[in-house]
Amino acid sequence: MSYSQIVQGSFTSGGIAYDLQLPISTVQGTTQTNMTLVKFEIFNATKWATDANNIRAEWFKGMANGTALVTSRGTTDLSSVLSTTQGITIINDTPLYGVELTAISNANPGVATFRGPGFSPGQGISNWATGDTIMIRGATGSASWAAMNGGPFTITKVSANTFSFGVNTTAFGTYSASSAIAYRVTDVAGRPIPPLNVANVGVRLGTDVVGADGDVMYWMATICDNTKALGDVGA
């Protein structure tokens, strides 16, 4: 007997590529569930009735990374085209406990950008916020970046995917993109935070499928533990 389920949700687009977190088993599978992603659909709830817009995209198991079948609305009809680079990509980046710091600015204070929602709350743990403390591991580039590994650093939340951490990095030189991870150790009230696996796992939604800034996007992922290959049924 096979088992399947649908995971669904929505978000407001920022108009740029976005990493959507999914249950880790959807892309990795496990010996217990062996669940894998077989279909992903995304709909533009804001522009579905507006001409000259991409209103829907689909990806099926077996399609290449970066691809998606994109449906666009014309003045009188719908048309579909295959996006080959800015569609949907399976992501399986697993820096065990922490978020990937894709960039850190040379500024006072330095501002870090991380990939994906990250710092996920759970198990009764509050969402990340200004005043949390973090540790940083793996930063490379100049000697100044390497010396920064450790902590703790008190962060200030700048946006959903950026924070400053109270260090003047103006003269640090070039940071090696995505070399470091950061993880929370205490929340703003000083309560210890046990390590949570916030590995970046799910799908990367490219600009052909993610909508424009401010568009409300609804998505649906179909996952299954057993897909049958029946072979050539005409033989």
Phi, psi and omega per residue, in radians:
M1 nan 2.343 3.076
S2 -1.663 2.778 -3.139
Y3 -2.291 2.308 3.110
S4 -2.349 2.797 3.103
Q5 -2.651 2.807 3.100
I6 -2.040 2.242 3.030
V7 -1.913 2.268 -3.081
Q8 -2.483 2.850 -3.141
G9 -3.107 -2.900 3.138
S10 -2.631 2.848 3.044
F11 -2.735 2.836 3.036
T12 -1.707 2.125 -3.024
S13 -1.175 2.572 2.986
G14 -1.708 0.018 3.129
G15 1.422 0.089 3.121
I16 -2.258 2.911 3.139
A17 -0.944 2.518 -3.028
Y18 -2.421 2.394 3.063
D19 -1.634 2.021 -3.130
L20 -1.717 2.056 3.128
Q21 -1.233 2.403 3.040
L22 -2.283 2.815 3.074
P23 -0.911 2.396 -3.001
I24 -0.993 -0.542 -3.095
S25 -1.211 -0.293 -3.097
T26 -1.201 -0.446 3.135
V27 -2.023 -0.353 -3.125
Q28 -1.777 -0.558 -3.003
G29 1.235 2.805 3.058
T30 -2.480 2.822 3.123
T31 -1.162 -0.376 -3.132
Q32 -1.468 -0.697 -3.026
T33 -2.013 -0.596 -3.094
N34 0.899 0.569 -3.136
M35 -1.291 2.373 3.091
T36 -2.357 2.683 3.119
L37 -1.333 2.160 -3.141
V38 -1.956 -0.339 3.137
K39 -2.766 2.446 3.068
F40 -2.349 2.276 3.141
E41 -2.225 2.519 3.095
I42 -2.442 2.410 -3.044
F43 -2.209 2.485 3.092
N44 -1.665 1.755 -3.093
A45 -1.279 -0.310 -3.134
T46 -1.486 -0.696 -2.987
K47 -1.885 0.187 -3.038
W48 -1.036 -0.481 -3.119
A49 -1.875 0.318 -3.096
T50 -1.977 2.239 -3.110
D51 -1.108 2.755 3.045
A52 1.094 0.707 3.099
N53 -2.392 2.594 2.960
N54 -1.352 2.110 -3.026
I55 -1.958 -0.214 -3.107
R56 -2.758 2.596 3.052
A57 -2.544 2.580 -3.130
E58 -2.347 2.547 3.027
W59 -2.328 2.396 3.134
F60 -2.110 2.637 3.083
K61 -0.957 2.307 -3.102
G62 1.813 -0.332 3.062
M63 -1.292 2.610 -3.121
A64 -1.204 2.663 3.047
N65 -1.049 2.476 3.132
G66 1.555 -0.122 -3.100
T67 -1.725 2.814 3.019
A68 -2.941 2.561 3.010
L69 -1.539 1.913 -3.001
V70 -1.823 2.232 3.087
T71 -1.756 2.236 -3.139
S72 -1.994 2.625 3.107
R73 -1.735 2.169 3.033
G74 -1.719 -2.920 3.141
T75 -1.326 -0.453 -3.116
T76 -2.250 -0.211 -3.067
D77 -2.697 3.108 3.059
L78 -1.868 2.568 3.078
S79 -2.409 2.728 -3.112
S80 -2.163 2.557 3.098
V81 -2.492 2.639 3.110
L82 -1.585 1.993 2.999
S83 -1.380 2.264 -3.048
T84 -1.876 -0.233 -3.107
T85 -2.269 -0.469 -3.062
Q86 -2.068 0.658 3.105
G87 -1.695 -2.052 -3.038
I88 -2.155 2.286 -3.096
T89 -2.207 2.306 3.019
I90 -1.221 2.285 3.077
I91 -2.027 2.394 -3.124
N92 -2.500 0.958 3.095
D93 -1.580 2.102 -2.997
T94 -2.203 1.169 2.968
P95 -1.267 1.752 -2.859
L96 -0.435 -1.264 -3.075
Y97 -2.172 1.655 3.124
G98 2.676 2.976 3.110
V99 -1.836 2.557 3.139
E100 -1.343 2.138 3.103
L101 -1.543 1.721 -3.054
T102 -1.241 -0.516 -3.125
A103 -2.702 2.602 2.999
I104 -2.371 2.234 -3.044
S105 -1.379 2.760 2.947
N106 -1.602 1.704 -3.044
A107 -2.784 3.042 3.079
N108 -2.201 1.759 -0.008
P109 -1.488 2.841 3.073
G110 -1.147 2.520 3.120
V111 -2.033 2.222 3.141
A112 -1.746 2.437 3.029
T113 -1.937 2.270 3.128
F114 -2.083 2.770 -3.060
R115 -1.584 2.394 3.056
G116 1.368 3.014 3.117
P117 -0.995 -0.824 3.021
G118 1.030 3.046 3.131
F119 0.733 0.700 -3.001
S120 -1.085 2.308 3.027
P121 -1.310 2.847 3.116
G122 2.889 2.899 3.124
Q123 0.923 0.674 3.132
G124 1.401 0.156 -3.102
I125 -1.653 2.336 -3.098
S126 -1.248 2.817 3.084
N127 -1.152 2.780 -3.094
W128 -1.220 2.644 -3.008
A129 -2.782 2.904 3.014
T130 -0.974 2.347 -3.133
G131 1.767 -0.240 3.038
D132 -1.140 2.710 3.025
T133 -1.951 2.531 -3.097
I134 -2.282 2.853 2.927
M135 -2.022 2.608 3.118
I136 -2.120 2.390 -3.134
R137 -2.335 2.456 2.950
G138 1.545 0.022 -3.092
A139 -1.104 2.287 3.096
T140 -2.325 3.005 -3.078
G141 2.424 -2.002 3.028
S142 -1.399 2.970 3.101
A143 -1.060 -0.537 3.134
S144 -1.112 -0.689 3.116
W145 -1.165 -0.749 -3.140
A146 -1.080 -0.649 -3.140
A147 -1.221 -0.286 -3.116
M148 -1.402 -0.271 -3.135
N149 -1.012 2.336 -3.070
G150 2.165 -2.335 -3.103
G151 2.441 -2.708 0.044
P152 -1.394 2.757 3.050
F153 -2.088 2.423 3.054
T154 -1.585 2.243 -3.035
I155 -1.793 2.729 2.973
T156 -2.088 2.143 -3.128
K157 -1.247 2.120 3.137
V158 -1.688 -0.774 3.096
S159 -2.686 -3.014 -3.095
A160 -1.066 -0.486 -3.069
N161 -2.246 0.351 3.102
T162 -2.452 2.615 3.050
F163 -2.643 2.665 2.962
S164 -1.762 2.784 -3.019
F165 -2.394 0.409 2.950
G166 1.290 0.358 3.126
V167 -2.102 2.324 3.081
N168 -1.384 1.856 -3.096
T169 -1.834 0.280 -3.054
T170 -0.940 -0.732 -3.060
A171 -1.784 0.292 -3.061
F172 -1.325 -0.298 -3.070
G173 1.435 -2.793 -3.020
T174 -1.430 2.253 3.023
Y175 -1.535 2.371 3.098
S176 -1.305 1.926 -3.041
A177 -0.918 2.326 3.058
S178 1.134 0.303 -3.133
S179 -1.381 -0.501 -3.015
A180 -1.838 2.736 2.926
I181 -2.149 2.718 3.097
A182 -2.287 2.494 3.082
Y183 -2.469 2.587 -3.116
R184 -1.350 2.518 3.067
V185 -2.049 -0.560 3.025
T186 -2.476 2.693 3.078
D187 -1.563 -3.070 -3.056
V188 -1.080 -0.438 3.122
A189 -1.549 0.034 3.126
G190 1.503 0.121 3.136
R191 -1.350 2.306 3.120
P192 -1.078 2.501 3.115
I193 -1.983 2.036 3.089
P194 -1.137 2.620 -3.110
P195 -1.140 2.226 3.080
L196 -1.959 2.439 3.082
N197 -1.319 1.884 3.117
V198 -1.994 0.645 3.114
A199 -0.946 2.526 -3.112
N200 -1.447 1.681 -3.049
V201 -2.307 2.303 3.127
G202 2.667 -2.249 3.126
V203 -2.307 2.493 3.038
R204 -1.720 2.122 -3.086
L205 -1.711 2.006 -3.097
G206 -1.377 3.095 -3.022
T207 -1.210 -0.329 3.105
D208 -1.323 -0.280 -3.035
V209 -2.136 -0.166 -2.977
V210 -1.597 -0.134 -3.140
G211 1.446 -3.128 3.119
A212 -1.621 2.874 3.128
D213 -0.956 2.186 3.121
G214 1.666 -0.212 3.122
D215 -1.233 2.434 3.063
V216 -1.562 2.138 -3.071
M217 -1.976 2.261 3.039
Y218 -1.843 2.400 -3.096
W219 -2.312 2.747 3.134
M220 -2.559 2.192 3.126
A221 -1.967 2.228 3.088
T222 -1.822 2.145 -3.129
I223 -2.149 2.620 -3.042
C224 -2.582 2.644 -3.130
D225 -1.712 -0.032 -3.053
N226 -2.796 1.818 3.084
T227 -1.913 2.176 -3.051
K228 -1.558 2.222 3.008
A229 -1.702 1.913 -3.036
L230 -1.505 -0.081 -3.135
G231 1.313 -2.815 -3.115
D232 -1.426 1.799 -3.080
V233 -1.361 -0.132 3.118
G234 -1.701 -0.030 -3.096
A235 -1.311 nan nan
